[in-house]
Amino acid sequence: MAKKQTFADKVRKGQPGAESKMIKLVVAYQSKSNFAWRFGGKMVRVPNQANETQFINEQGKKIQDELIARS
C-alpha cells in the first residue's frame, strides 16, 4: 500500500498561503583577534514579493557586520 501523504504535503498543510520561504544564509568573516577565517549562519525568511538576490545580499551584510562586531 502506497503512502497517501508525503512530507511536502504535511509541510504545506501548516502554511496557509506560504507567503515566504526560509533559507540558511552562511557568511564568511575574518576574526579581529587572530585574523582567521570563520563562518557564521542564520535562518532568514525571504518574502515571495522581494527580489531574492538583493534581499540575500542585504541580509548577508547585516549578519556579517553583527558577527564581526561580536568577534
mmJSON file of the N, C-alpha and C atoms, coordinates in Angstrom:
{"data_MODEL":{"atom_site":{
"group_PDB":["ATOM","ATOM","ATOM","ATOM","ATOM","ATOM","ATOM","ATOM","ATOM","ATOM","ATOM","ATOM","ATOM","ATOM","ATOM","ATOM","ATOM","ATOM","ATOM","ATOM","ATOM","ATOM","ATOM","ATOM","ATOM","ATOM","ATOM","ATOM","ATOM","ATOM","ATOM","ATOM","ATOM","ATOM","ATOM","ATOM","ATOM","ATOM","ATOM","ATOM","ATOM","ATOM","ATOM","ATOM","ATOM","ATOM","ATOM","ATOM","ATOM","ATOM","ATOM","ATOM","ATOM","ATOM","ATOM","ATOM","ATOM","ATOM","ATOM","ATOM","ATOM","ATOM","ATOM","ATOM","ATOM","ATOM","ATOM","ATOM","ATOM","ATOM","ATOM","ATOM","ATOM","ATOM","ATOM","ATOM","ATOM","ATOM","ATOM","ATOM","ATOM","ATOM","ATOM","ATOM","ATOM","ATOM","ATOM","ATOM","ATOM","ATOM","ATOM","ATOM","ATOM","ATOM","ATOM","ATOM","ATOM","ATOM","ATOM","ATOM","ATOM","ATOM","ATOM","ATOM","ATOM","ATOM","ATOM","ATOM","ATOM","ATOM","ATOM","ATOM","ATOM","ATOM","ATOM","ATOM","ATOM","ATOM","ATOM","ATOM","ATOM","ATOM","ATOM","ATOM","ATOM","ATOM","ATOM","ATOM","ATOM","ATOM","ATOM","ATOM","ATOM","ATOM","ATOM","ATOM","ATOM","ATOM","ATOM","ATOM","ATOM","ATOM","ATOM","ATOM","ATOM","ATOM","ATOM","ATOM","ATOM","ATOM","ATOM","ATOM","ATOM","ATOM","ATOM","ATOM","ATOM","ATOM","ATOM","ATOM","ATOM","ATOM","ATOM","ATOM","ATOM","ATOM","ATOM","ATOM","ATOM","ATOM","ATOM","ATOM","ATOM","ATOM","ATOM","ATOM","ATOM","ATOM","ATOM","ATOM","ATOM","ATOM","ATOM","ATOM","ATOM","ATOM","ATOM","ATOM","ATOM","ATOM","ATOM","ATOM","ATOM","ATOM","ATOM","ATOM","ATOM","ATOM","ATOM","ATOM","ATOM","ATOM","ATOM","ATOM","ATOM","ATOM","ATOM","ATOM","ATOM","ATOM","ATOM","ATOM","ATOM"],
"id":[1,2,3,4,5,6,7,8,9,10,11,12,13,14,15,16,17,18,19,20,21,22,23,24,25,26,27,28,29,30,31,32,33,34,35,36,37,38,39,40,41,42,43,44,45,46,47,48,49,50,51,52,53,54,55,56,57,58,59,60,61,62,63,64,65,66,67,68,69,70,71,72,73,74,75,76,77,78,79,80,81,82,83,84,85,86,87,88,89,90,91,92,93,94,95,96,97,98,99,100,101,102,103,104,105,106,107,108,109,110,111,112,113,114,115,116,117,118,119,120,121,122,123,124,125,126,127,128,129,130,131,132,133,134,135,136,137,138,139,140,141,142,143,144,145,146,147,148,149,150,151,152,153,154,155,156,157,158,159,160,161,162,163,164,165,166,167,168,169,170,171,172,173,174,175,176,177,178,179,180,181,182,183,184,185,186,187,188,189,190,191,192,193,194,195,196,197,198,199,200,201,202,203,204,205,206,207,208,209,210,211,212,213],
"type_symbol":["N","C","C","N","C","C","N","C","C","N","C","C","N","C","C","N","C","C","N","C","C","N","C","C","N","C","C","N","C","C","N","C","C","N","C","C","N","C","C","N","C","C","N","C","C","N","C","C","N","C","C","N","C","C","N","C","C","N","C","C","N","C","C","N","C","C","N","C","C","N","C","C","N","C","C","N","C","C","N","C","C","N","C","C","N","C","C","N","C","C","N","C","C","N","C","C","N","C","C","N","C","C","N","C","C","N","C","C","N","C","C","N","C","C","N","C","C","N","C","C","N","C","C","N","C","C","N","C","C","N","C","C","N","C","C","N","C","C","N","C","C","N","C","C","N","C","C","N","C","C","N","C","C","N","C","C","N","C","C","N","C","C","N","C","C","N","C","C","N","C","C","N","C","C","N","C","C","N","C","C","N","C","C","N","C","C","N","C","C","N","C","C","N","C","C","N","C","C","N","C","C","N","C","C","N","C","C","N","C","C","N","C","C"],
"label_atom_id":["N","CA","C","N","CA","C","N","CA","C","N","CA","C","N","CA","C","N","CA","C","N","CA","C","N","CA","C","N","CA","C","N","CA","C","N","CA","C","N","CA","C","N","CA","C","N","CA","C","N","CA","C","N","CA","C","N","CA","C","N","CA","C","N","CA","C","N","CA","C","N","CA","C","N","CA","C","N","CA","C","N","CA","C","N","CA","C","N","CA","C","N","CA","C","N","CA","C","N","CA","C","N","CA","C","N","CA","C","N","CA","C","N","CA","C","N","CA","C","N","CA","C","N","CA","C","N","CA","C","N","CA","C","N","CA","C","N","CA","C","N","CA","C","N","CA","C","N","CA","C","N","CA","C","N","CA","C","N","CA","C","N","CA","C","N","CA","C","N","CA","C","N","CA","C","N","CA","C","N","CA","C","N","CA","C","N","CA","C","N","CA","C","N","CA","C","N","CA","C","N","CA","C","N","CA","C","N","CA","C","N","CA","C","N","CA","C","N","CA","C","N","CA","C","N","CA","C","N","CA","C","N","CA","C","N","CA","C","N","CA","C","N","CA","C","N","CA","C"],
"label_alt_id":[null,null,null,null,null,null,null,null,null,null,null,null,null,null,null,null,null,null,null,null,null,null,null,null,null,null,null,null,null,null,null,null,null,null,null,null,null,null,null,null,null,null,null,null,null,null,null,null,null,null,null,null,null,null,null,null,null,null,null,null,null,null,null,null,null,null,null,null,null,null,null,null,null,null,null,null,null,null,null,null,null,null,null,null,null,null,null,null,null,null,null,null,null,null,null,null,null,null,null,null,null,null,null,null,null,null,null,null,null,null,null,null,null,null,null,null,null,null,null,null,null,null,null,null,null,null,null,null,null,null,null,null,null,null,null,null,null,null,null,null,null,null,null,null,null,null,null,null,null,null,null,null,null,null,null,null,null,null,null,null,null,null,null,null,null,null,null,null,null,null,null,null,null,null,null,null,null,null,null,null,null,null,null,null,null,null,null,null,null,null,null,null,null,null,null,null,null,null,null,null,null,null,null,null,null,null,null,null,null,null,null,null,null],
"label_comp_id":["MET","MET","MET","ALA","ALA","ALA","LYS","LYS","LYS","LYS","LYS","LYS","GLN","GLN","GLN","THR","THR","THR","PHE","PHE","PHE","ALA","ALA","ALA","ASP","ASP","ASP","LYS","LYS","LYS","VAL","VAL","VAL","ARG","ARG","ARG","LYS","LYS","LYS","GLY","GLY","GLY","GLN","GLN","GLN","PRO","PRO","PRO","GLY","GLY","GLY","ALA","ALA","ALA","GLU","GLU","GLU","SER","SER","SER","LYS","LYS","LYS","MET","MET","MET","ILE","ILE","ILE","LYS","LYS","LYS","LEU","LEU","LEU","VAL","VAL","VAL","VAL","VAL","VAL","ALA","ALA","ALA","TYR","TYR","TYR","GLN","GLN","GLN","SER","SER","SER","LYS","LYS","LYS","SER","SER","SER","ASN","ASN","ASN","PHE","PHE","PHE","ALA","ALA","ALA","TRP","TRP","TRP","ARG","ARG","ARG","PHE","PHE","PHE","GLY","GLY","GLY","GLY","GLY","GLY","LYS","LYS","LYS","MET","MET","MET","VAL","VAL","VAL","ARG","ARG","ARG","VAL","VAL","VAL","PRO","PRO","PRO","ASN","ASN","ASN","GLN","GLN","GLN","ALA","ALA","ALA","ASN","ASN","ASN","GLU","GLU","GLU","THR","THR","THR","GLN","GLN","GLN","PHE","PHE","PHE","ILE","ILE","ILE","ASN","ASN","ASN","GLU","GLU","GLU","GLN","GLN","GLN","GLY","GLY","GLY","LYS","LYS","LYS","LYS","LYS","LYS","ILE","ILE","ILE","GLN","GLN","GLN","ASP","ASP","ASP","GLU","GLU","GLU","LEU","LEU","LEU","ILE","ILE","ILE","ALA","ALA","ALA","ARG","ARG","ARG","SER","SER","SER"],
"label_asym_id":["A","A","A","A","A","A","A","A","A","A","A","A","A","A","A","A","A","A","A","A","A","A","A","A","A","A","A","A","A","A","A","A","A","A","A","A","A","A","A","A","A","A","A","A","A","A","A","A","A","A","A","A","A","A","A","A","A","A","A","A","A","A","A","A","A","A","A","A","A","A","A","A","A","A","A","A","A","A","A","A","A","A","A","A","A","A","A","A","A","A","A","A","A","A","A","A","A","A","A","A","A","A","A","A","A","A","A","A","A","A","A","A","A","A","A","A","A","A","A","A","A","A","A","A","A","A","A","A","A","A","A","A","A","A","A","A","A","A","A","A","A","A","A","A","A","A","A","A","A","A","A","A","A","A","A","A","A","A","A","A","A","A","A","A","A","A","A","A","A","A","A","A","A","A","A","A","A","A","A","A","A","A","A","A","A","A","A","A","A","A","A","A","A","A","A","A","A","A","A","A","A","A","A","A","A","A","A","A","A","A","A","A","A"],
"label_entity_id":["1","1","1","1","1","1","1","1","1","1","1","1","1","1","1","1","1","1","1","1","1","1","1","1","1","1","1","1","1","1","1","1","1","1","1","1","1","1","1","1","1","1","1","1","1","1","1","1","1","1","1","1","1","1","1","1","1","1","1","1","1","1","1","1","1","1","1","1","1","1","1","1","1","1","1","1","1","1","1","1","1","1","1","1","1","1","1","1","1","1","1","1","1","1","1","1","1","1","1","1","1","1","1","1","1","1","1","1","1","1","1","1","1","1","1","1","1","1","1","1","1","1","1","1","1","1","1","1","1","1","1","1","1","1","1","1","1","1","1","1","1","1","1","1","1","1","1","1","1","1","1","1","1","1","1","1","1","1","1","1","1","1","1","1","1","1","1","1","1","1","1","1","1","1","1","1","1","1","1","1","1","1","1","1","1","1","1","1","1","1","1","1","1","1","1","1","1","1","1","1","1","1","1","1","1","1","1","1","1","1","1","1","1"],
"label_seq_id":[1,1,1,2,2,2,3,3,3,4,4,4,5,5,5,6,6,6,7,7,7,8,8,8,9,9,9,10,10,10,11,11,11,12,12,12,13,13,13,14,14,14,15,15,15,16,16,16,17,17,17,18,18,18,19,19,19,20,20,20,21,21,21,22,22,22,23,23,23,24,24,24,25,25,25,26,26,26,27,27,27,28,28,28,29,29,29,30,30,30,31,31,31,32,32,32,33,33,33,34,34,34,35,35,35,36,36,36,37,37,37,38,38,38,39,39,39,40,40,40,41,41,41,42,42,42,43,43,43,44,44,44,45,45,45,46,46,46,47,47,47,48,48,48,49,49,49,50,50,50,51,51,51,52,52,52,53,53,53,54,54,54,55,55,55,56,56,56,57,57,57,58,58,58,59,59,59,60,60,60,61,61,61,62,62,62,63,63,63,64,64,64,65,65,65,66,66,66,67,67,67,68,68,68,69,69,69,70,70,70,71,71,71],
"pdbx_PDB_ins_code":[null,null,null,null,null,null,null,null,null,null,null,null,null,null,null,null,null,null,null,null,null,null,null,null,null,null,null,null,null,null,null,null,null,null,null,null,null,null,null,null,null,null,null,null,null,null,null,null,null,null,null,null,null,null,null,null,null,null,null,null,null,null,null,null,null,null,null,null,null,null,null,null,null,null,null,null,null,null,null,null,null,null,null,null,null,null,null,null,null,null,null,null,null,null,null,null,null,null,null,null,null,null,null,null,null,null,null,null,null,null,null,null,null,null,null,null,null,null,null,null,null,null,null,null,null,null,null,null,null,null,null,null,null,null,null,null,null,null,null,null,null,null,null,null,null,null,null,null,null,null,null,null,null,null,null,null,null,null,null,null,null,null,null,null,null,null,null,null,null,null,null,null,null,null,null,null,null,null,null,null,null,null,null,null,null,null,null,null,null,null,null,null,null,null,null,null,null,null,null,null,null,null,null,null,null,null,null,null,null,null,null,null,null],
"Cartn_x":[0.85,0.0,0.898,0.631,1.437,1.001,1.946,1.617,0.672,-0.294,-1.231,-0.773,0.078,0.515,2.047,2.614,4.067,4.48,5.78,6.281,5.988,6.105,5.818,4.368,3.464,2.057,1.865,2.581,2.479,2.978,4.069,4.64,3.685,3.142,2.214,0.931,0.533,-0.702,-0.664,0.508,0.625,0.923,1.078,1.434,0.38,-0.642,-1.64,-1.051,-1.097,-0.603,0.864,1.698,3.147,3.68,3.578,3.949,5.444,6.217,7.655,8.321,9.654,10.383,11.593,12.051,13.19,14.436,15.549,16.826,17.86,18.918,20.02,21.092,21.405,22.386,23.689,24.743,26.047,27.01,27.709,28.677,30.045,31.076,32.446,32.937,33.684,34.251,35.591,36.409,37.741,37.744,38.251,38.297,39.246,38.867,39.724,40.948,40.786,41.865,43.034,42.742,43.849,43.762,42.868,42.703,42.403,41.839,41.431,40.063,39.81,38.509,37.53,36.358,35.318,34.029,33.119,31.832,30.712,29.677,28.504,27.26,26.196,24.971,23.743,22.678,21.427,20.282,19.172,17.981,17.28,16.956,16.351,15.08,14.035,12.765,12.762,12.614,12.609,11.173,10.628,9.262,9.197,8.071,7.921,7.981,7.477,7.433,8.775,9.746,11.046,11.96,12.881,13.92,14.904,14.988,15.756,17.226,17.856,19.291,19.607,18.837,19.059,18.804,17.745,17.397,18.487,18.982,20.03,21.315,21.669,22.878,22.766,21.603,21.401,21.488,20.801,20.816,22.214,22.921,24.279,25.208,25.093,25.927,25.6,24.295,23.893,24.441,24.286,24.753,26.264,26.958,28.416,28.88,28.229,28.578,28.36,27.248,26.967,28.044,28.429,29.428,30.807,31.155,32.441,32.464,31.351,31.274,31.423,30.894,30.98,32.36,33.117,34.406,35.488],
"Cartn_y":[-1.177,0.0,1.244,2.164,3.379,4.431,5.302,6.393,7.374,7.858,8.827,10.259,10.467,11.81,11.843,12.788,12.936,13.965,14.042,15.025,16.45,16.684,18.011,18.399,17.437,17.712,18.131,17.472,17.814,19.228,19.594,20.93,21.995,21.779,22.75,22.885,21.833,21.829,22.884,23.084,24.028,25.448,25.68,27.011,27.528,28.175,28.717,29.889,29.8,30.896,30.787,30.349,30.253,31.537,32.635,33.944,34.221,33.283,33.464,32.103,32.121,30.864,31.1,30.04,30.118,29.599,30.316,29.863,29.982,29.204,29.33,30.143,31.297,32.206,32.06,31.642,31.423,32.473,33.157,34.183,33.851,34.284,34.126,35.492,35.516,36.755,36.46,37.503,37.327,37.828,36.998,37.311,38.478,39.372,40.511,40.094,39.086,38.725,38.011,37.003,36.249,36.203,36.956,37.07,35.734,34.803,33.517,33.681,32.944,32.979,32.126,32.674,31.976,32.015,31.137,31.072,31.185,31.892,32.009,31.92,31.379,31.217,31.601,31.865,32.258,31.899,31.476,31.211,32.544,32.795,34.069,33.766,34.511,34.373,35.36,34.849,35.672,35.787,37.005,37.186,36.867,36.337,35.986,37.198,38.34,39.523,40.257,39.877,40.546,39.993,40.852,40.413,39.582,38.294,37.37,37.731,38.018,38.311,39.547,40.596,41.841,41.624,40.92,40.667,39.863,38.819,37.977,38.766,39.618,40.44,41.402,42.035,42.966,42.232,41.108,40.342,39.794,39.378,38.867,39.907,41.148,42.24,42.503,42.495,42.732,41.644,40.392,39.271,39.321,39.626,39.697,40.804,41.957,43.055,42.665,41.967,41.517,40.554,39.609,38.628,39.262,40.225,40.903,41.697,42.332,43.101,42.196,40.964,40.033,39.412,39.322,38.616,39.46],
"Cartn_z":[0.0,0.0,0.0,-0.894,-1.024,-0.01,0.314,1.236,0.549,1.282,0.727,0.954,1.941,2.273,2.299,1.569,1.547,2.59,2.822,3.773,3.291,1.99,1.429,1.68,1.589,1.87,3.326,4.224,5.645,5.899,5.256,5.453,4.925,3.737,3.136,3.951,4.614,5.387,6.504,7.109,8.203,7.773,6.45,5.964,4.996,5.498,4.577,3.79,2.471,1.643,1.296,2.212,2.013,1.385,2.124,1.604,1.674,2.182,2.254,2.306,2.189,2.318,3.2,3.82,4.73,4.023,4.218,3.697,4.806,4.714,5.66,4.962,5.517,4.948,5.712,5.037,5.652,5.116,6.016,5.614,6.203,5.49,5.963,6.426,7.526,8.03,8.667,8.79,9.353,10.792,11.689,13.102,13.349,14.269,14.604,15.408,16.253,17.175,16.5,15.68,15.072,13.551,12.96,11.51,10.833,11.557,10.982,10.34,9.27,8.614,9.404,9.646,10.385,9.569,9.897,9.207,10.225,9.836,10.684,9.824,10.369,9.601,10.391,9.668,10.3,9.351,9.904,9.106,8.839,7.565,7.148,6.371,6.654,5.932,4.771,3.544,2.334,1.839,1.81,1.302,-0.196,-0.655,-2.079,-2.985,-2.555,-3.407,-3.47,-2.646,-2.623,-3.707,-4.165,-5.089,-4.272,-4.562,-3.718,-3.631,-4.764,-4.777,-3.954,-4.144,-3.396,-1.904,-1.569,-0.169,0.524,-0.158,0.419,0.628,-0.342,-0.192,0.985,1.141,2.264,3.602,3.71,4.954,5.239,4.198,4.367,4.948,4.47,5.0,6.469,6.811,8.202,9.129,8.706,9.522,9.664,8.571,8.603,9.553,9.514,10.425,11.89,12.166,13.533,14.019,13.166,13.552,13.758,12.931,13.082,14.379,14.718,15.956,17.185,17.091,18.222,18.375,17.266,17.356,17.999],
"occupancy":[1.0,1.0,1.0,1.0,1.0,1.0,1.0,1.0,1.0,1.0,1.0,1.0,1.0,1.0,1.0,1.0,1.0,1.0,1.0,1.0,1.0,1.0,1.0,1.0,1.0,1.0,1.0,1.0,1.0,1.0,1.0,1.0,1.0,1.0,1.0,1.0,1.0,1.0,1.0,1.0,1.0,1.0,1.0,1.0,1.0,1.0,1.0,1.0,1.0,1.0,1.0,1.0,1.0,1.0,1.0,1.0,1.0,1.0,1.0,1.0,1.0,1.0,1.0,1.0,1.0,1.0,1.0,1.0,1.0,1.0,1.0,1.0,1.0,1.0,1.0,1.0,1.0,1.0,1.0,1.0,1.0,1.0,1.0,1.0,1.0,1.0,1.0,1.0,1.0,1.0,1.0,1.0,1.0,1.0,1.0,1.0,1.0,1.0,1.0,1.0,1.0,1.0,1.0,1.0,1.0,1.0,1.0,1.0,1.0,1.0,1.0,1.0,1.0,1.0,1.0,1.0,1.0,1.0,1.0,1.0,1.0,1.0,1.0,1.0,1.0,1.0,1.0,1.0,1.0,1.0,1.0,1.0,1.0,1.0,1.0,1.0,1.0,1.0,1.0,1.0,1.0,1.0,1.0,1.0,1.0,1.0,1.0,1.0,1.0,1.0,1.0,1.0,1.0,1.0,1.0,1.0,1.0,1.0,1.0,1.0,1.0,1.0,1.0,1.0,1.0,1.0,1.0,1.0,1.0,1.0,1.0,1.0,1.0,1.0,1.0,1.0,1.0,1.0,1.0,1.0,1.0,1.0,1.0,1.0,1.0,1.0,1.0,1.0,1.0,1.0,1.0,1.0,1.0,1.0,1.0,1.0,1.0,1.0,1.0,1.0,1.0,1.0,1.0,1.0,1.0,1.0,1.0,1.0,1.0,1.0,1.0,1.0,1.0],
"B_iso_or_equiv":[0.0,0.0,0.0,0.0,0.0,0.0,0.0,0.0,0.0,0.0,0.0,0.0,0.0,0.0,0.0,0.0,0.0,0.0,0.0,0.0,0.0,0.0,0.0,0.0,0.0,0.0,0.0,0.0,0.0,0.0,0.0,0.0,0.0,0.0,0.0,0.0,0.0,0.0,0.0,0.0,0.0,0.0,0.0,0.0,0.0,0.0,0.0,0.0,0.0,0.0,0.0,0.0,0.0,0.0,0.0,0.0,0.0,0.0,0.0,0.0,0.0,0.0,0.0,0.0,0.0,0.0,0.0,0.0,0.0,0.0,0.0,0.0,0.0,0.0,0.0,0.0,0.0,0.0,0.0,0.0,0.0,0.0,0.0,0.0,0.0,0.0,0.0,0.0,0.0,0.0,0.0,0.0,0.0,0.0,0.0,0.0,0.0,0.0,0.0,0.0,0.0,0.0,0.0,0.0,0.0,0.0,0.0,0.0,0.0,0.0,0.0,0.0,0.0,0.0,0.0,0.0,0.0,0.0,0.0,0.0,0.0,0.0,0.0,0.0,0.0,0.0,0.0,0.0,0.0,0.0,0.0,0.0,0.0,0.0,0.0,0.0,0.0,0.0,0.0,0.0,0.0,0.0,0.0,0.0,0.0,0.0,0.0,0.0,0.0,0.0,0.0,0.0,0.0,0.0,0.0,0.0,0.0,0.0,0.0,0.0,0.0,0.0,0.0,0.0,0.0,0.0,0.0,0.0,0.0,0.0,0.0,0.0,0.0,0.0,0.0,0.0,0.0,0.0,0.0,0.0,0.0,0.0,0.0,0.0,0.0,0.0,0.0,0.0,0.0,0.0,0.0,0.0,0.0,0.0,0.0,0.0,0.0,0.0,0.0,0.0,0.0,0.0,0.0,0.0,0.0,0.0,0.0,0.0,0.0,0.0,0.0,0.0,0.0],
"pdbx_formal_charge":[null,null,null,null,null,null,null,null,null,null,null,null,null,null,null,null,null,null,null,null,null,null,null,null,null,null,null,null,null,null,null,null,null,null,null,null,null,null,null,null,null,null,null,null,null,null,null,null,null,null,null,null,null,null,null,null,null,null,null,null,null,null,null,null,null,null,null,null,null,null,null,null,null,null,null,null,null,null,null,null,null,null,null,null,null,null,null,null,null,null,null,null,null,null,null,null,null,null,null,null,null,null,null,null,null,null,null,null,null,null,null,null,null,null,null,null,null,null,null,null,null,null,null,null,null,null,null,null,null,null,null,null,null,null,null,null,null,null,null,null,null,null,null,null,null,null,null,null,null,null,null,null,null,null,null,null,null,null,null,null,null,null,null,null,null,null,null,null,null,null,null,null,null,null,null,null,null,null,null,null,null,null,null,null,null,null,null,null,null,null,null,null,null,null,null,null,null,null,null,null,null,null,null,null,null,null,null,null,null,null,null,null,null],
"auth_seq_id":[1,1,1,2,2,2,3,3,3,4,4,4,5,5,5,6,6,6,7,7,7,8,8,8,9,9,9,10,10,10,11,11,11,12,12,12,13,13,13,14,14,14,15,15,15,16,16,16,17,17,17,18,18,18,19,19,19,20,20,20,21,21,21,22,22,22,23,23,23,24,24,24,25,25,25,26,26,26,27,27,27,28,28,28,29,29,29,30,30,30,31,31,31,32,32,32,33,33,33,34,34,34,35,35,35,36,36,36,37,37,37,38,38,38,39,39,39,40,40,40,41,41,41,42,42,42,43,43,43,44,44,44,45,45,45,46,46,46,47,47,47,48,48,48,49,49,49,50,50,50,51,51,51,52,52,52,53,53,53,54,54,54,55,55,55,56,56,56,57,57,57,58,58,58,59,59,59,60,60,60,61,61,61,62,62,62,63,63,63,64,64,64,65,65,65,66,66,66,67,67,67,68,68,68,69,69,69,70,70,70,71,71,71],
"auth_comp_id":["MET","MET","MET","ALA","ALA","ALA","LYS","LYS","LYS","LYS","LYS","LYS","GLN","GLN","GLN","THR","THR","THR","PHE","PHE","PHE","ALA","ALA","ALA","ASP","ASP","ASP","LYS","LYS","LYS","VAL","VAL","VAL","ARG","ARG","ARG","LYS","LYS","LYS","GLY","GLY","GLY","GLN","GLN","GLN","PRO","PRO","PRO","GLY","GLY","GLY","ALA","ALA","ALA","GLU","GLU","GLU","SER","SER","SER","LYS","LYS","LYS","MET","MET","MET","ILE","ILE","ILE","LYS","LYS","LYS","LEU","LEU","LEU","VAL","VAL","VAL","VAL","VAL","VAL","ALA","ALA","ALA","TYR","TYR","TYR","GLN","GLN","GLN","SER","SER","SER","LYS","LYS","LYS","SER","SER","SER","ASN","ASN","ASN","PHE","PHE","PHE","ALA","ALA","ALA","TRP","TRP","TRP","ARG","ARG","ARG","PHE","PHE","PHE","GLY","GLY","GLY","GLY","GLY","GLY","LYS","LYS","LYS","MET","MET","MET","VAL","VAL","VAL","ARG","ARG","ARG","VAL","VAL","VAL","PRO","PRO","PRO","ASN","ASN","ASN","GLN","GLN","GLN","ALA","ALA","ALA","ASN","ASN","ASN","GLU","GLU","GLU","THR","THR","THR","GLN","GLN","GLN","PHE","PHE","PHE","ILE","ILE","ILE","ASN","ASN","ASN","GLU","GLU","GLU","GLN","GLN","GLN","GLY","GLY","GLY","LYS","LYS","LYS","LYS","LYS","LYS","ILE","ILE","ILE","GLN","GLN","GLN","ASP","ASP","ASP","GLU","GLU","GLU","LEU","LEU","LEU","ILE","ILE","ILE","ALA","ALA","ALA","ARG","ARG","ARG","SER","SER","SER"],
"auth_asym_id":["A","A","A","A","A","A","A","A","A","A","A","A","A","A","A","A","A","A","A","A","A","A","A","A","A","A","A","A","A","A","A","A","A","A","A","A","A","A","A","A","A","A","A","A","A","A","A","A","A","A","A","A","A","A","A","A","A","A","A","A","A","A","A","A","A","A","A","A","A","A","A","A","A","A","A","A","A","A","A","A","A","A","A","A","A","A","A","A","A","A","A","A","A","A","A","A","A","A","A","A","A","A","A","A","A","A","A","A","A","A","A","A","A","A","A","A","A","A","A","A","A","A","A","A","A","A","A","A","A","A","A","A","A","A","A","A","A","A","A","A","A","A","A","A","A","A","A","A","A","A","A","A","A","A","A","A","A","A","A","A","A","A","A","A","A","A","A","A","A","A","A","A","A","A","A","A","A","A","A","A","A","A","A","A","A","A","A","A","A","A","A","A","A","A","A","A","A","A","A","A","A","A","A","A","A","A","A","A","A","A","A","A","A"],
"auth_atom_id":["N","CA","C","N","CA","C","N","CA","C","N","CA","C","N","CA","C","N","CA","C","N","CA","C","N","CA","C","N","CA","C","N","CA","C","N","CA","C","N","CA","C","N","CA","C","N","CA","C","N","CA","C","N","CA","C","N","CA","C","N","CA","C","N","CA","C","N","CA","C","N","CA","C","N","CA","C","N","CA","C","N","CA","C","N","CA","C","N","CA","C","N","CA","C","N","CA","C","N","CA","C","N","CA","C","N","CA","C","N","CA","C","N","CA","C","N","CA","C","N","CA","C","N","CA","C","N","CA","C","N","CA","C","N","CA","C","N","CA","C","N","CA","C","N","CA","C","N","CA","C","N","CA","C","N","CA","C","N","CA","C","N","CA","C","N","CA","C","N","CA","C","N","CA","C","N","CA","C","N","CA","C","N","CA","C","N","CA","C","N","CA","C","N","CA","C","N","CA","C","N","CA","C","N","CA","C","N","CA","C","N","CA","C","N","CA","C","N","CA","C","N","CA","C","N","CA","C","N","CA","C","N","CA","C","N","CA","C","N","CA","C","N","CA","C","N","CA","C"],
"pdbx_PDB_model_num":[1,1,1,1,1,1,1,1,1,1,1,1,1,1,1,1,1,1,1,1,1,1,1,1,1,1,1,1,1,1,1,1,1,1,1,1,1,1,1,1,1,1,1,1,1,1,1,1,1,1,1,1,1,1,1,1,1,1,1,1,1,1,1,1,1,1,1,1,1,1,1,1,1,1,1,1,1,1,1,1,1,1,1,1,1,1,1,1,1,1,1,1,1,1,1,1,1,1,1,1,1,1,1,1,1,1,1,1,1,1,1,1,1,1,1,1,1,1,1,1,1,1,1,1,1,1,1,1,1,1,1,1,1,1,1,1,1,1,1,1,1,1,1,1,1,1,1,1,1,1,1,1,1,1,1,1,1,1,1,1,1,1,1,1,1,1,1,1,1,1,1,1,1,1,1,1,1,1,1,1,1,1,1,1,1,1,1,1,1,1,1,1,1,1,1,1,1,1,1,1,1,1,1,1,1,1,1,1,1,1,1,1,1]
}}}
